[in-house]
Amino acid sequence: MSADILDGKQIAASVIDVVKLDTARLIEEAGVTPGLAVVIVGEDPASHAYVAAKGRMATECGFVSVQHTLSKAATQDELAALVAKLNDDDAIHGILVQLPLPGHLQPDLIIQSIKPEKDVDGLHVMNAGKVATGDLHGALVSCTPAGAMVLVRRIHGDDLSGLTAVVVGRSNLFGKPMSALLLAANATVTMAHSRTSNLPAVCQGADILVVAVGRAEMVKADWVKRGATVIDVGINRVDASEKGTGKTCLVGDVAFAQVAAVAGAITPVPGGVGPMTIAMLMRNTLHAARRKCGADIAKI
Ligand code: GUN
């Protein structure tokens, strides 16, 4: 048996198609164009590549897309002033401050200063709290867990009653909101982490196994129940000198080839959860714009 491959690129493209249609309708019916502002501080090339991709996708969706680039020497006050200005800008419905910030800045103060209704990253405590209490309709849900849930639903539908889910990793950015989303969909959820004893046995019990630990190919075939759905959130750059001197490649937290022989469905890395994150950012920005003008929002 070999697993179904969950093609994140294709599924993200189908989400983006819906966002484009709904954006065109919002512009036509309400005269409102969704606006996304992305703020980046410093010159980190990987962060600039991510931010550029977000901007391109926003433009492709028909949004107003604005990028603010601050020098790596920018002060906390300068960044806070920019966020305050964007909070007050009626043309901007979504604000994303790219992380990580340079070490002298305090990211939490900045993130918590974004108006919750413009927090399209879903990182404000107001949105995290709504997710934790199951108020998914009222929240902007953090993009990576929201994207991972879309993939889970492709396999299992909306109701996960009777299914066991194990989330490995307990970060505020992913593990905690992911567990809350699975629980809200009626799964029986276990959160595992670096202090969990006998992690392979815990994972073995999962119908749905979600891994976000940042350790290359940690999850092996004998950790996985036959037929399970495996969602790999890790992106690890590893040495690939067999492809040539100095070459590297990206792998997930799951040993893909061996686990694919056991699982029922699995996400590849790259091309699984990654493309879903940016699609969810677009969907959140559209939701924020629709909410601002009172339009009904689609189910998250
Ligand atoms: N850096 C890497 N991924 C993300 C993300 O999803 N949001 C923000 N704000 N920064 C990031």
Residues whose N, C-alpha, C, O or C-beta is under 5 A from the ligand:
A	BS01	GUN	V97 Q98 L99 P100 D121
